[in-house]
Amino acid sequence: MAPAAVLHAMLRRRRRRWLFELVALLVVLARGSAAADEFVFPGFSGDGVATSGAAGVTSSGLLQLTNETKETFGHGFYPVPFRFKNASTGKSVSFSTTFVFIIVPRYPDAHGHGLAFALAPSVAVPGAVAGKNLGLFNISDNTGKGRSEIVAVELDTAMDDEFKDINDNHVGVDVNSLQSVNSTPAGYFNAGTGEFSNLSLIDGEPLQVWIEYDGDTARLEVTLSPASMPRPNTPLVSCTVNMSSAVANDTYVGFSAANGAAASSHYVLGWSFRLGGGRAQDLVLSKLPRLPPPSKPKKKVPLLPLTLVLAVVVLLMASAAVAAFMVRRRRFNEEKEEWEIEYGPHRISYKDLHRATKGFRDIIGAGGFGRVYHGVLPRSGVEVAVKKVSNDSRQGLREFVAEIASMSRLRHRNLVPLLGYCRRRGELVLVYDYMANGSLDKHLFHGEASEPPVLSWEQRSKIIRGVAEGLLYLHEGWEQVVVHRDIKASNVLLDDDMNGKLSDFGLARLYDHGTNHQTTRVVGTLGYLAPELSKTGKATTSTDVFAFGAFLLEVACGRRPMEFSAGADSPGLVEEVLEHWKSGKIKEARDPRIGKCDEDDLELVLKLGLLCSHPDHRRRPSMRQVVQILEGAAPAPETLPEDLGSTGKLFYNDVFDEFTTMYPSTSAVSAATTQPSSSQSTDEQRQSVGRTHLINTNFLKPAE
């Protein structure tokens, strides 16, 4: 064969092999693309989803996002990201998904915050927190202040006024914010009749959700129904979402659920998803895993053949029980008037509280209001702290009970929940969630070996930031402004994980009941009282910031703001830290027991504590600014120590000299100032409290 013919044959064979390899490669790529664009999970396995937080896959194939743990969240995302934008045109890509879920609350009247199907830039969603933020947002971005690149369909089981929720059982569409762009009470349109029926998201029955997004029209539709019924023809929620500008280039799809002060178990039984047009594959309900039974039924004990004898014994016992009931009824007789009916859901019977506390014997604390007892509610098994408050006067009682009912709706992970109250024989009994590690001051101020170990700086920093977020919620995060009026280490309680929770919020007004009609009281503790209180007697968010500044120094230095046993000439904590700052050695003011720590964070806290303690209330930051500084979202304080003016010993002696003369051996202050009437004074204080708006960060720079 001629050399030219041989060369031509070789080129022809190579061209055929190259074409074969190219076709094989295109087939592999096409199969890989199809697998990435569509999946079906009729149950889950360990490698099918990426879980984080409290989430996990059960042995039966359920995706369990949360269990019966409070203040927690869980994520379950498909581990491979998707592109929801067309690479060439930038337009949104259509998608379809359906899933079956069940929410099982721990108690019928107390449950978690719900579940969401989410498009997120990562499977872990860094910075997200539990409770009302659903494990998808935090306090900095939950109302759309930042670009979180998260789109979610929330199945919300808790009403939060901050996010303008319509109720505690609704379906909403969230775009970079928990303030839904559209939301509707949970329900469905019957596929046959078209009639609308309400649905409860927490009945413990399986429900199915269908979500369809049309990339051409940017229309998102959400449909909901019981899993046992056909898919409704009419969607429950429909709105426009520009997905191309709302999500990241690489976006993960999956689920998030969260618990707050109460808990629910959130499950996903099956999930189908398709990207790029067309509907996701249907789920075969018979193939989905089932929830485990709640508990094994108790075996029935066979009846003994002594029916006649037992009947006589029962009659005798019944007679004794009736007599005991009459005595017990008089013993546990409560005060209850017609006007209290409207606050009924927040009232707990005295009999239940007596049983929970074993007759009010387990004392765990005592204070100016009264004693505090540990208890376990007999019906739900919830651990509680029960506080007895003496209040013989009826002045303002109705207004105060109304305030208790209002305060019990406050919900934040860094506030101790107020669960309810009871009234009996001149006593007011308040019921709180129980905190296992007690108050912060017991961990800061101790010296015996039997006491808790010294708190590390990491623990102190975590507590400081938690209390700051709780106080910001009181000032700005609720439907009304709540001024705490007594921020200090003894009013910060620690849960099992050493998270700091602010307690006794809003209850300083207890001092107003039973006081002289011509006086009002400056309520608080020496060392934490802002100077303007001695002149105006009006508590504001700014006076809370002053007390928080003293609290920051207290935690960082391991010392109380004022030590009465140290003598009149001894410097106060503010003065001592300020002198260290002036000498360029501010970090030497810290608690020497801390040891090695984050020096920069320690210095930030010390300077911020002095800034919050500024004698001029106009120079103090708001709590929103304080939280931003602690989170690193705003620059650290640049104020010079000379700009803080008259602080420390001079400040305390000038303003509170008359108080220290009256109360030389205690830190509690209750000083009277003349006012027309106590009720009028309370109204004036409430009117004077306004929201502290964010101002320019120039407040951190030296004054000219």
Residue pairs with C-beta under 8 A, 6 or more apart in sequence:
1 9
36 80
36 82
37 82
37 274
37 275
37 276
38 273
38 274
38 275
38 280
38 281
39 78
39 272
39 273
40 271
40 272
40 273
40 280
40 281
40 283
41 48
41 49
41 270
41 271
41 272
42 270
42 283
42 284
42 287
42 288
43 60
43 61
43 62
43 269
43 270
43 287
43 288
43 289
44 57
44 61
44 62
44 63
44 76
44 268
44 271
45 57
45 61
46 57
47 79
48 57
49 57
49 63
49 76
49 77
49 78
49 79
49 254
50 75
50 76
50 77
50 78
50 79
50 123
50 254
51 57
51 63
51 74
51 75
51 76
52 74
52 75
52 123
52 124
53 72
53 73
53 74
53 75
53 135
54 65
54 66
54 67
54 69
54 72
54 73
54 74
55 63
55 64
55 65
55 66
55 74
55 75
55 76
55 257
56 64
56 74
57 63
57 64
58 64
58 289
58 292
60 289
60 290
60 292
61 289
62 267
62 268
62 269
62 289
62 291
63 76
63 255
63 267
63 268
63 269
63 271
64 74
64 265
64 266
64 267
65 73
65 74
65 75
65 76
65 115
65 255
65 256
65 257
65 266
65 267
65 268
66 72
66 73
66 74
66 112
66 257
66 258
66 259
66 263
66 264
66 265
66 266
67 263
67 265
68 106
68 263
68 264
68 265
69 259
69 263
70 259
70 260
70 261
70 262
70 263
71 130
71 131
71 259
71 260
71 261
71 413
71 495
71 499
72 130
72 258
72 259
72 263
73 128
73 129
73 130
73 134
73 135
73 256
73 257
73 258
73 259
74 135
74 256
74 257
74 258
74 266
75 123
75 124
75 125
75 135
75 254
75 255
75 256
76 254
76 255
76 256
76 268
77 120
77 123
77 252
77 253
77 254
77 255
78 252
78 253
78 254
78 273
79 123
79 252
81 250
81 251
81 252
82 95
82 250
82 251
82 252
82 253
82 275
83 93
83 249
83 250
83 251
84 92
84 93
84 95
84 119
84 243
84 244
84 247
84 251
84 275
85 91
85 92
85 93
85 243
85 244
85 247
85 249
86 92
86 93
86 215
90 244
91 215
91 216
91 244
92 213
92 215
92 218
92 242
92 243
92 244
93 215
93 243
93 275
93 276
94 213
94 214
94 215
94 216
94 275
94 276
94 277
95 212
95 213
95 215
95 273
95 274
95 275
95 276
96 210
96 211
96 212
96 213
96 273
96 274
96 278
96 279
96 280
97 117
97 210
97 211
97 253
97 271
97 272
97 273
97 274
97 280
98 208
98 209
98 210
98 211
98 271
98 272
98 280
98 282
98 283
99 117
99 208
99 209
99 255
99 268
99 269
99 270
99 271
99 272
99 283
100 206
100 207
100 208
100 209
100 227
100 268
100 269
100 270
100 271
100 283
100 285
100 288
101 115
101 155
101 206
101 207
101 209
101 266
101 267
101 268
101 269
102 204
102 205
102 206
102 207
102 266
102 267
102 269
102 291
103 111
103 112
103 114
103 115
103 155
103 157
103 201
103 202
103 204
103 264
103 265
103 266
103 267
104 202
104 204
104 264
104 265
104 267
104 291
105 111
105 112
105 157
105 202
105 204
105 262
105 263
105 264
106 262
106 263
106 264
106 265
107 262
107 380
107 382
110 261
110 262
110 263
110 380
111 157
111 158
111 202
111 262
111 263
111 264
112 157
112 158
112 257
112 258
112 259
112 260
112 262
112 263
112 264
112 266
113 130
113 131
113 132
113 134
113 156
113 157
113 158
113 257
113 258
113 259
113 260
114 134
114 154
114 155
114 156
114 157
114 158
114 201
114 257
114 258
114 266
115 134
115 154
115 155
115 255
115 256
115 257
115 266
115 268
116 134
116 136
116 152
116 153
116 154
116 155
116 174
116 255
116 256
116 257
117 152
117 153
117 209
117 211
117 253
117 254
117 255
118 136
118 150
118 151
118 152
118 153
118 253
118 254
118 255
118 256
119 150
119 151
119 152
119 243
119 247
119 251
119 252
119 253
120 136
120 149
120 150
120 251
120 252
120 254
120 256
121 149
121 150
121 247
121 248
121 250
121 251
121 252
122 252
123 252
123 254
125 135
125 136
125 150
125 256
127 138
127 140
128 135
128 136
128 137
128 138
128 256
129 135
129 137
129 138
129 139
129 413
130 258
130 259
130 260
130 413
131 258
131 259
131 260
131 261
131 411
131 412
131 413
132 142
132 158
132 160
132 162
132 163
132 178
132 258
132 260
132 411
133 139
133 142
133 178
133 258
134 152
134 154
134 156
134 178
134 256
134 257
134 258
135 256
135 257
135 258
136 148
136 150
136 152
136 174
136 178
136 256
137 148
137 150
137 177
137 178
139 469
139 472
139 473
139 477
139 627
140 146
140 628
140 631
140 633
141 147
141 148
141 176
141 177
142 163
142 177
142 178
143 162
143 163
143 177
143 178
143 179
144 176
144 177
144 179
146 176
147 176
148 176
148 177
149 176
149 246
149 247
149 248
149 251
150 174
150 176
150 247
151 173
151 174
151 175
151 176
151 241
151 243
151 246
151 247
152 173
152 174
152 256
153 171
153 172
153 173
153 174
153 209
153 211
153 222
153 237
154 171
154 172
154 173
154 174
154 178
154 180
154 183
155 171
155 186
155 201
155 209
156 165
156 168
156 169
156 170
156 171
156 172
156 183
156 201
157 168
157 169
157 201
157 202
157 264
158 165
158 168
158 260
158 411
159 165
159 166
159 167
159 168
160 178
160 411
161 478
161 479
162 477
162 478
162 479
163 178
163 179
163 180
164 179
164 180
165 172
165 180
165 183
166 183
166 184
166 185
167 185
169 185
169 186
169 200
169 201
169 202
170 183
170 184
170 185
170 186
171 183
171 184
171 185
171 186
171 222
171 224
171 236
171 237
172 180
172 181
172 182
172 183
172 184
172 237
173 180
173 181
173 182
173 183
173 220
173 222
173 237
173 239
173 241
174 180
174 181
175 181
175 241
175 246
176 246
181 239
181 241
182 237
182 238
182 239
183 237
184 236
184 237
185 198
186 198
186 199
186 200
186 201
186 224
186 236
187 196
187 197
187 198
187 199
187 224
187 236
188 196
188 197
188 199
188 223
188 224
188 225
188 226
188 229
188 232
188 236
189 195
189 196
189 197
189 232
189 233
189 234
189 236
190 196
190 197
190 229
190 232
191 225
191 229
191 230
191 231
191 232
191 233
192 230
194 233
194 234
199 207
199 224
199 225
199 226
201 207
202 264
205 226
205 227
206 226
206 227
206 228
206 269
206 285
206 288
207 224
207 225
207 226
207 227
208 224
208 225
208 226
208 227
208 231
208 283
209 222
209 223
209 224
210 222
210 223
210 224
210 231
210 235
211 220
211 221
211 222
211 223
212 220
212 221
212 223
212 235
212 279
213 219
213 220
213 221
213 241
213 243
215 243
217 240
218 240
218 241
218 242
218 243
219 238
219 239
219 240
220 237
220 238
220 239
220 240
220 241
221 235
221 237
221 238
222 235
222 236
222 237
222 238
223 231
223 232
223 234
223 235
223 236
224 232
224 236
225 231
225 232
227 285
228 285
253 273
255 268
257 264
257 266
260 411
260 413
261 411
261 413
261 417
261 433
267 291
269 288
269 289
270 283
270 285
270 287
270 288
270 289
271 283
272 280
272 281
272 282
272 283
273 280
274 280
274 281
304 310
328 351
332 349
332 350
332 351
332 354
332 424
333 424
334 349
334 350
334 422
334 423
334 424
335 423
335 424
335 425
336 347
336 423
339 398
340 347
340 401
340 423
342 405
343 401
343 402
343 404
343 405
346 404
346 405
346 408
346 419
346 420
346 421
347 420
347 421
347 422
348 377
348 419
348 420
348 421
348 422
348 429
348 431
349 422
350 422
350 424
350 429
352 377
352 378
352 379
353 375
353 386
353 422
353 429
353 431
354 360
355 378
356 375
356 376
356 377
356 378
356 384
356 386
357 373
357 374
357 375
357 386
358 375
360 371
360 373
360 386
360 388
361 373
362 373
362 374
362 375
363 371
363 372
363 373
364 372
364 373
364 374
364 385
364 438
365 371
365 372
365 385
365 438
365 439
366 372
367 490
368 668
369 387
369 389
369 504
369 507
369 510
370 387
370 388
370 389
370 390
371 387
371 388
372 385
372 386
372 387
372 388
373 385
373 386
373 387
373 388
374 383
374 384
374 385
374 386
374 434
375 383
375 384
375 385
375 386
375 434
376 382
376 383
376 384
377 384
382 419
382 433
383 433
383 434
383 436
384 419
384 431
384 432
384 433
384 434
385 431
385 432
385 433
385 434
385 435
386 429
386 430
386 431
386 432
387 429
387 430
387 431
387 432
388 427
388 428
388 429
389 427
389 428
389 429
389 430
389 510
390 426
390 427
390 428
391 397
391 426
391 427
391 428
391 510
391 513
391 514
392 426
392 514
393 513
393 514
395 513
395 514
395 515
395 517
395 678
396 512
396 513
396 678
396 679
396 682
397 513
400 428
400 509
400 510
400 513
401 421
401 423
403 506
403 509
404 418
404 421
404 430
406 480
407 418
407 482
407 505
407 506
407 507
408 417
408 418
408 419
408 420
410 417
410 418
410 473
410 474
410 478
410 482
410 505
410 506
411 417
412 469
412 470
412 473
412 477
413 466
413 469
413 470
413 499
413 501
414 466
414 467
414 469
414 470
414 473
414 499
414 500
414 501
414 502
415 470
415 473
415 474
415 501
415 502
415 503
415 505
416 432
416 433
416 435
416 493
416 501
416 502
416 503
417 432
417 433
418 430
418 431
418 432
419 431
419 432
419 433
420 430
420 431
421 428
421 429
421 430
421 431
422 428
422 429
422 431
423 429
430 507
432 503
435 493
435 494
435 495
435 501
435 503
436 494
436 495
436 496
437 443
437 452
437 493
437 494
437 495
437 496
437 498
438 493
438 494
439 489
439 490
439 491
439 492
439 493
439 494
440 463
440 489
440 490
440 492
440 493
440 494
440 500
440 555
441 488
441 489
441 490
441 492
442 451
442 452
443 452
443 454
443 455
443 494
444 455
444 489
444 554
444 555
444 558
444 591
445 489
445 558
445 560
446 452
454 593
454 594
455 463
455 594
456 594
456 595
456 597
457 594
457 597
457 598
457 601
457 602
458 597
458 598
459 498
460 555
460 556
460 594
461 598
461 601
461 605
462 498
462 499
462 500
463 492
463 494
463 498
463 499
463 500
463 555
464 500
464 551
464 552
464 555
464 605
464 630
465 627
465 630
465 631
466 499
466 500
466 501
467 487
467 492
467 500
467 501
467 502
467 548
467 551
468 548
468 623
468 626
468 627
468 630
469 627
470 500
470 501
470 502
471 484
471 487
471 502
471 544
471 548
471 623
472 623
472 624
472 626
472 627
474 481
474 482
474 483
474 484
474 502
474 505
474 506
474 544
475 481
475 482
475 483
475 541
475 544
475 622
475 623
475 624
475 691
475 692
476 623
476 624
476 691
476 692
481 541
481 689
481 690
481 691
482 505
482 506
483 506
483 539
483 540
483 541
483 543
483 544
483 685
483 689
484 502
484 504
484 505
484 506
484 508
484 544
484 547
485 508
485 523
485 524
485 539
485 543
485 544
486 504
486 508
486 523
486 524
486 525
486 528
486 547
487 502
487 528
487 544
487 547
487 548
487 550
487 551
488 525
488 528
488 547
488 550
488 551
488 554
489 551
489 554
489 555
491 502
491 503
491 504
492 500
492 501
492 502
492 503
492 551
493 500
493 501
493 503
494 500
494 501
495 501
508 523
508 524
508 539
509 682
511 521
511 523
511 670
512 520
512 521
512 678
512 681
512 682
515 521
515 678
516 672
516 678
517 677
517 678
518 674
518 675
518 676
518 677
518 678
519 672
519 673
519 674
519 675
519 678
520 537
520 672
520 673
520 675
520 678
520 681
520 682
520 685
521 537
521 670
521 671
521 672
522 529
522 533
522 534
522 537
522 669
522 670
522 671
522 673
523 539
523 669
523 670
524 533
524 547
524 669
525 667
525 668
525 669
526 561
526 562
526 652
526 656
526 659
526 660
526 663
526 667
526 668
526 669
527 550
527 560
527 561
527 562
527 572
527 573
527 652
527 667
528 546
528 547
528 550
528 551
528 561
529 543
529 546
529 547
529 656
529 669
530 542
530 543
530 546
530 547
530 617
531 615
531 651
531 655
532 538
532 542
532 543
532 617
533 539
533 543
534 655
534 656
534 659
534 671
537 673
537 675
537 681
537 685
538 684
538 685
538 688
539 685
539 689
540 617
540 688
540 689
540 690
541 622
541 623
541 689
541 690
541 691
541 692
542 617
542 620
542 692
543 617
544 623
545 612
545 620
545 621
545 622
545 623
545 626
546 612
546 613
546 614
546 617
546 620
548 612
548 623
548 626
549 608
549 609
549 610
549 611
549 612
549 613
549 614
549 620
550 561
550 573
550 574
550 609
550 612
550 613
551 609
552 605
552 606
552 608
552 609
552 612
553 559
553 561
553 573
553 574
553 577
553 606
553 609
553 610
553 613
554 560
554 561
554 573
555 605
556 589
556 590
556 591
556 602
556 605
556 606
556 609
557 573
557 576
557 577
557 589
557 590
557 591
557 606
558 590
558 591
558 592
558 593
558 594
559 573
559 591
560 573
560 667
561 572
561 573
561 574
562 572
562 573
562 652
562 667
563 570
564 660
564 664
564 665
564 666
564 667
571 579
571 648
571 649
572 648
572 649
572 651
572 652
574 610
574 613
574 647
574 648
574 651
575 647
575 648
575 649
575 650
576 589
576 648
577 586
577 589
577 606
577 609
577 610
578 610
578 641
578 644
578 647
578 648
579 648
580 586
580 587
580 588
580 589
581 606
581 607
581 610
581 641
582 641
582 642
586 603
586 606
586 607
587 599
587 602
587 603
587 606
589 606
590 597
590 602
590 606
594 602
604 629
604 630
604 636
604 637
605 630
607 636
607 637
607 639
608 626
608 629
608 630
608 637
610 641
610 644
610 647
611 619
611 620
611 621
611 637
611 639
611 644
611 700
612 620
612 621
612 626
613 620
613 644
613 647
614 620
614 644
614 645
614 647
615 644
615 645
615 646
615 647
615 651
616 645
619 643
619 699
619 703
621 629
621 699
621 700
622 692
622 693
622 694
622 695
623 692
624 692
624 694
625 634
625 694
625 695
625 697
625 699
628 634
629 635
629 636
629 637
634 697
634 700
635 697
635 700
636 700
637 700
638 700
638 701
638 702
639 700
639 701
639 702
639 703
640 702
643 702
643 703
646 654
652 660
656 669
658 671
659 669
659 671
662 671
663 669
675 681
